[in-house]
């Protein structure tokens, strides 16, 4: 069954075993699909790209919460009451 590869660069599991850092740097900061028998088995994601993905997921969750709460009634308070 064919699989979609979601990166521009792919490397074989043999290449990864032989020189992991070369494979990571070949992606120029982007994820790399690691293939076994021409099928993707996992994605090698550099730390900066992973952190950016986590930030995006967090922002998406926060946006969902904001949209969910946007029609809730507000409560007026003064600084003195705080």
N, C-alpha and C positions, 0 to 999 in steps of 0.2 A: 504494500500500500504506500503510495507516495506521501511524503510529508512536506509541508511548507517550511522553508528555512527563512527565518525572520531577521537575517543579517546579510550584509553585503560580503562578508568574509567568512570562510569556513576552513577548518583544519581537521585533519584526521586525528584520531586518538593516538596513533603512533607518533605523529608530529608533536602532539602535546607531551607525550611521555619523553620524547627525545630532548625537547628544549621548551619547557613551559613558558619561560619569560619571552622567548622569541615569538611564540604564538600570541601571548597577551599583547606585546608591543606591536605586532603586525596589524592589529585592529585600530591603531592610532586613537586609542581612548574609547572606542566603541566595542560593544559585545561581539563575540566570535562564536559561531556555531561549531561545536565539536561533534564530528561524525564518526560513527562506527558502522562499517559496511554501507557507507553512503547514506546513512540515516542519522538525523540529529539525535544525540543522546542527552546533551545538555548545552547550555550557553556559558561561556567564560566571560564574565562581566567585570571589567576593571572597577576598582573601588570608587573612583569619581563618578562613573556612570551609574553604579548601584546607588550611591548616595543621592544622585539627582533623581533617580526613579523613586526612591523612598520619599523624597521631598514632594514630588509630583503626586504620589499616592496620598500623602498627608494633606496636601492642598485640596485635592479632590474630595476627601472626606470632610474637610472643613467647609468647603463650598456646599456640600450636601446638607450639612447641619445648618448653615446660614439660610439656605433656601427653605428648609423645613420650618425654621423659626421666624421667617420674615414677616408673617402675618400675625404673630402673637402680639397681644396688646403690650404697650410699653408701660413702665412704672416710673413716674417722675420722682426724683430724689434731689435733695440739695447737698452740697458738699458738707454743710454743717450737720446734716443728719448722718453722714457717714462717720 
